[in-house]
Amino acid sequence: MQSPNGHSPRSRIEPWIGLALCAAVVLGWAWEQLLPNPDGPQAFAPDWLPLAAAGVAAGGIMPLAASSRWGRAQRWLRWTGLLLMVWAGNGLPFDLLTAAGLMGHRTASGAIVLSSVYWPGLATRALALGTVVVLARRALASPATSPSTRPAIWYAYAAFLLALPYPVLRVHWALGGMLGLESPGAAGEGWEPLLIAIPWVLAAALSLLLVSPPHRVSRRLLLAAGWSATAIVAMIGPAAFWSFVSAVATGSDLESGGIEFWVFGLFYGSWFLFAIAAGAATRSYQVRSRALPTPQSSGRS
């Protein structure tokens, strides 16, 4: 049901829900400052990121600016806030696994001890994820391009190239190659490296399908696959890349397990950029496919 001005009750209340979530993210960040993690800071993101994400996201959600001359700037803030909030939510899967008692750390004696849950961090990241949902709904509902602008498809080709480093090196290791390894067997034994590469092979194939999918492939299936792949990689890519950048900046070492340091930069950097490229490619396909006739409609003409 719509009101006389054409706006549904949900569209009127949704911005205020988003602003409330932004405020809650700030409160979660303040909770973290008052109650620091006893196990030390987690290298998922810079300490200031939740504040920056909340501020930028709030600017993209503000309902008063939607009909003003700042509409283009607000769309930019909306997408930027969405990316920052996704990054602020990185690490939530690890928080949930820890809360479920499925994650731990190995002590010097070799015993595995369950990790304790850092509730302020879990709350902040969960609230950031909730804000992502509101921002994504508003960003995807807004016009992506003007009628004279054709959505670019090069994002899909970029996503395809960014999906390749991980499976290519993994296949190389499975076949006995040593590029990027400090010792034999560091990447796993037998066909284990190849099995881990399968999801990224599928991600590369999905990227090409978003350029020109076969007629029999469902649009909804492709969109679900594209947005799911984007969400999954976006929940680990930025945090992984930040851990690599932090290690470079501080001169510390990552737990390599016999894998050379540059490999982590290649993998984590490609994951971070893939999340952006895959999201842009899926959005481009979503916009382009709206103008295409469905098989049912073309059969009736």
C-alpha positions in Angstrom: 0.0 0.0 0.0 1.3 3.4 -0.9 0.6 6.8 0.5 -0.9 9.7 -1.7 2.7 11.0 -2.4 3.7 7.6 -3.9 5.9 6.4 -1.1 5.2 3.1 0.8 5.3 3.1 4.6 8.4 0.9 4.4 10.3 3.3 2.2 9.5 6.1 4.7 10.6 4.2 7.8 13.6 2.4 6.3 16.0 5.5 6.3 15.3 6.0 10.0 16.1 2.4 10.7 19.4 2.8 8.8 20.3 5.9 10.7 19.5 4.2 14.0 21.8 1.3 13.0 24.5 3.8 12.2 24.1 5.3 15.6 24.2 1.8 17.1 27.5 1.1 15.3 29.0 4.2 16.9 27.8 3.0 20.3 29.3 -0.4 19.7 32.6 1.3 18.8 32.5 3.3 22.0 31.8 0.1 23.9 35.0 -1.4 22.4 37.0 1.7 23.5 35.7 1.3 27.1 36.2 -2.4 27.2 39.3 -3.3 25.1 39.8 -6.9 24.0 41.9 -8.7 26.6 43.4 -10.8 23.8 44.7 -7.7 22.0 43.3 -5.8 19.0 41.9 -7.9 16.1 43.5 -7.0 12.8 40.2 -6.9 10.8 40.1 -3.2 10.2 41.6 0.1 11.4 40.3 1.2 14.8 38.6 4.3 13.4 36.7 2.5 10.6 33.3 2.0 12.3 33.1 5.7 13.0 34.0 6.6 9.4 31.6 4.0 8.0 28.8 5.3 10.2 29.3 8.9 9.2 29.5 8.2 5.5 26.6 5.7 5.6 24.4 8.2 7.5 25.1 10.8 4.8 23.9 8.3 2.1 20.8 7.3 4.1 19.5 10.8 5.2 15.9 11.0 3.8 16.0 14.8 3.6 18.7 14.8 0.9 16.9 12.3 -1.4 15.1 15.0 -3.4 17.7 17.7 -3.2 20.3 18.8 -5.7 22.8 16.7 -3.7 21.2 13.5 -5.0 24.3 12.4 -6.9 26.6 13.1 -4.0 24.3 11.1 -1.8 24.4 8.1 -4.1 28.2 8.3 -3.9 28.0 8.4 -0.1 25.6 5.5 -0.1 27.9 3.2 -2.1 31.0 4.3 -0.3 29.2 3.8 3.1 28.1 0.4 1.9 31.7 -0.6 1.2 33.0 0.8 4.5 30.2 -1.0 6.4 31.0 -4.3 4.8 34.6 -3.8 5.8 33.5 -2.9 9.4 31.5 -6.1 9.5 34.5 -8.3 8.5 35.4 -10.9 11.1 31.8 -11.5 12.1 31.9 -15.2 10.8 34.9 -15.8 13.1 33.0 -14.1 16.0 30.0 -16.4 15.5 32.2 -19.5 15.2 33.9 -18.5 18.4 30.6 -18.0 20.2 29.5 -21.4 19.0 32.7 -22.9 20.5 34.1 -24.0 17.1 37.2 -21.8 17.1 40.3 -21.9 19.3 44.0 -21.4 19.4 46.9 -23.7 19.9 49.1 -23.2 22.9 52.8 -23.6 23.1 52.3 -27.1 24.5 50.2 -28.1 21.4 46.9 -28.1 23.2 43.9 -26.4 21.6 42.1 -23.9 23.8 38.7 -22.4 22.8 38.9 -18.7 22.2 36.8 -16.3 24.4 34.1 -14.2 22.7 34.8 -10.5 22.5 31.2 -9.3 22.7 31.8 -5.6 22.0 33.5 -6.5 18.7 30.8 -9.0 17.8 28.0 -6.5 18.5 29.7 -3.7 16.4 30.2 -6.1 13.4 26.7 -7.5 13.6 25.2 -4.0 13.7 27.5 -3.0 10.7 26.1 -6.0 8.8 22.5 -4.9 9.6 23.4 -1.4 8.2 24.8 -3.1 5.1 21.4 -4.7 4.4 19.6 -1.3 4.6 22.2 0.5 2.5 22.2 -2.3 -0.1 18.4 -2.1 -0.4 18.5 1.7 -1.0 21.5 1.6 -3.3 20.1 -1.1 -5.5 16.7 0.5 -5.6 18.1 3.8 -6.9 18.7 4.4 -10.6 22.2 3.1 -11.5 22.6 5.0 -14.8 21.0 7.6 -16.9 19.1 6.5 -20.0 22.0 7.5 -22.2 24.5 5.6 -20.3 25.1 1.9 -20.9 26.2 -0.1 -17.9 29.8 -1.3 -18.3 30.6 -5.0 -18.6 34.4 -4.7 -18.0 33.8 -5.3 -14.3 33.0 -8.9 -15.0 36.2 -9.4 -17.0 38.1 -7.8 -14.1 36.4 -10.1 -11.6 37.4 -13.1 -13.8 41.0 -12.1 -13.8 41.0 -11.4 -10.0 39.5 -14.8 -9.4 42.4 -16.6 -11.1 45.5 -16.1 -8.9 44.3 -18.4 -6.1 43.2 -21.4 -8.2 46.2 -21.1 -10.6 48.7 -21.2 -7.8 46.8 -24.0 -6.1 46.7 -26.1 -9.2 50.4 -25.4 -9.7 51.1 -26.7 -6.1 48.8 -29.7 -6.6 50.9 -30.7 -9.6 54.1 -30.5 -7.6 55.2 -26.9 -8.3 57.2 -24.9 -5.8 56.5 -21.3 -6.9 55.7 -19.3 -3.7 56.5 -22.2 -1.4 59.4 -22.4 1.1 59.2 -26.1 1.6 57.6 -29.1 -0.2 54.1 -29.9 1.1 53.6 -26.5 2.7 50.3 -26.0 0.7 48.9 -29.4 1.6 49.4 -33.0 0.5 48.0 -34.8 -2.5 45.0 -33.1 -4.2 44.1 -30.9 -1.2 45.4 -27.7 -2.8 43.3 -28.4 -5.9 40.1 -29.1 -3.9 40.4 -25.7 -2.1 40.7 -24.0 -5.5 37.3 -25.2 -6.7 35.2 -22.3 -5.3 37.4 -19.8 -7.1 37.2 -21.7 -10.4 33.4 -21.4 -10.0 33.8 -17.7 -9.2 35.8 -17.2 -12.4 33.2 -19.0 -14.4 30.4 -17.0 -12.8 32.2 -13.7 -13.7 32.1 -14.7 -17.4 28.4 -15.7 -17.2 27.6 -12.2 -16.0 28.9 -10.8 -19.3 26.7 -12.9 -21.6 24.8 -15.7 -19.9 23.2 -18.6 -22.0 19.5 -18.1 -22.7 18.5 -21.0 -20.5 20.2 -19.7 -17.4 17.8 -18.1 -15.0 18.3 -14.4 -14.3 17.3 -14.8 -10.7 19.8 -17.7 -10.3 22.6 -15.6 -11.7 21.8 -12.6 -9.5 21.6 -14.8 -6.5 24.9 -16.4 -7.3 26.6 -13.0 -8.1 25.4 -11.3 -4.9 26.2 -14.4 -2.8 29.7 -14.6 -4.1 30.2 -10.9 -3.6 28.9 -11.1 0.0 31.0 -14.1 0.9 34.3 -12.7 -0.4 33.5 -9.2 1.0 33.3 -10.7 4.5 36.9 -11.9 4.3 38.7 -10.0 1.6 39.1 -6.5 3.1 40.1 -8.0 6.5 42.6 -10.3 5.0 44.1 -7.5 2.8 44.3 -5.2 5.8 46.2 -7.8 7.8 48.7 -8.0 5.0 49.0 -4.2 4.8 49.4 -4.0 8.6 52.1 -6.7 8.5 54.0 -4.7 5.8 53.7 -1.4 7.7 54.8 -2.9 11.0 57.4 -5.2 9.6 55.8 -8.2 11.3 55.4 -11.6 9.8 52.2 -13.5 9.0 51.8 -17.1 10.0 53.1 -18.4 6.7 53.1 -22.1 7.2 55.8 -22.4 4.6 54.2 -20.1 2.1 56.3 -17.1 0.9 55.1 -13.6 2.0 54.3 -12.2 -1.4 51.8 -15.0 -2.0 49.6 -13.6 0.8 49.7 -10.1 -0.8 48.6 -11.6 -4.2 45.8 -13.7 -2.7 44.5 -11.2 -0.2 44.7 -8.3 -2.7 42.9 -10.2 -5.3 40.1 -11.2 -2.8 39.7 -7.6 -1.8 39.4 -6.3 -5.4 37.3 -9.3 -6.5 34.6 -8.4 -4.0 34.4 -4.9 -5.5 34.5 -6.1 -9.1 32.0 -8.9 -8.6 29.6 -6.6 -6.9 29.9 -4.1 -9.8 29.6 -6.9 -12.4 26.5 -8.3 -10.7 24.9 -4.8 -10.5 25.8 -4.2 -14.2 24.1 -7.5 -15.2 21.1 -6.6 -13.1 20.6 -3.3 -14.8 21.3 -4.7 -18.3 19.1 -7.7 -18.0 16.1 -5.6 -17.0 15.8 -4.4 -20.6 16.1 -7.9 -22.0 12.9 -9.9 -22.8 12.4 -13.1 -20.8 12.1 -16.4 -22.7 8.4 -16.5 -21.9 7.7 -12.9 -23.2 9.7 -13.4 -26.3 7.8 -16.5 -27.1 4.5 -14.7 -27.0 5.6 -12.0 -29.4 
